[in-house]
Amino acid sequence: MPSSSIADRLAAVRSRIDTAARTAGRDPGEVRLLVATKTQDADAVRAAVEAGVDLIGENRVQELVAKAPALADRVAAGTLEVHMIGHLQRNKINQVLSTSTGVETVDALALARALSTRCVRDDRTLDVMVQVNVSGEDTKSGVVPGDAVPLALDVAALPGLRLTGFMTIGAHLDAGGEPAGDAAVRAGFARLRAIRDEVLASDAPGTADARELSMGMTTDLDLAIAEGATIVRVGTAVFGPRAR
C-alpha cells in the first residue's frame, strides 16, 4: 500500500478519535493511537511509522521478530514504542523482550513472574498491562474480572515490571450468542475502568502508574473512548482489510 494511502487513513482515524473524545467531553490528547500491525509486512509498518505513528502493537511473536529490524532505529532513538498485544506463551518471552518495549497481555501471575525474572536478569524495566476478559467469551484471553485486581496488585509488586494499566477486547457476542449491542460493549469497557480505578485507589506498591486503559478497536473505539480509553488499537482502518 502506498505510504500516501496510509497517511490519509491515519489522518481519518485521528480525526475520528478527536471527534469521539470531544463528544465524550474529553481532551483528544488523552487518547493515544496504537496501530495494530498484524499480517502487515515490514514496508507497510515502516510507512505508517514514517507517517507519524509512534506506538504499534503486534499479535504474533514471529511477526514481531520478523519486523523488528525495519523498526530498530526508531525504537533505539526512543521515537517508537512496540507493544505485544497478543497472547504470550512463556517460552516466547526472550523473543518478546528483545523486540518490544511493552506487553499488554499479562493474564497470569506465572507469566508475570517469568517476565520479571528475565527483566531482573537483564537489568531492565518492562511496561506491562493486565489483560482482562470483560466479556466472558471463551475465544478471548484475559483474567476474569473478579480476579483482575488481585492479579494487578501482585504484578505491580514484582521487580523489573512497571504496571501501566489494563487491556481488554470489547464484547463481540452477548450471552445468547448474538452480536453484542453498544450497551453490552460499553458495559465491558466501564468494567475495565472500574478495575483500573480500584487498583489506583488501593495505593498499593507499584500501582501509581497503572492509569492506562487499552481498549477499543476499529469497530468500537468510539464507545471505548466514551468509557475512558487512553489507548485505542486500530489496524484495519489504517491498513485496510487484512488479506485472508
Disulfide bonds with the S-S distance in Angstrom:
none
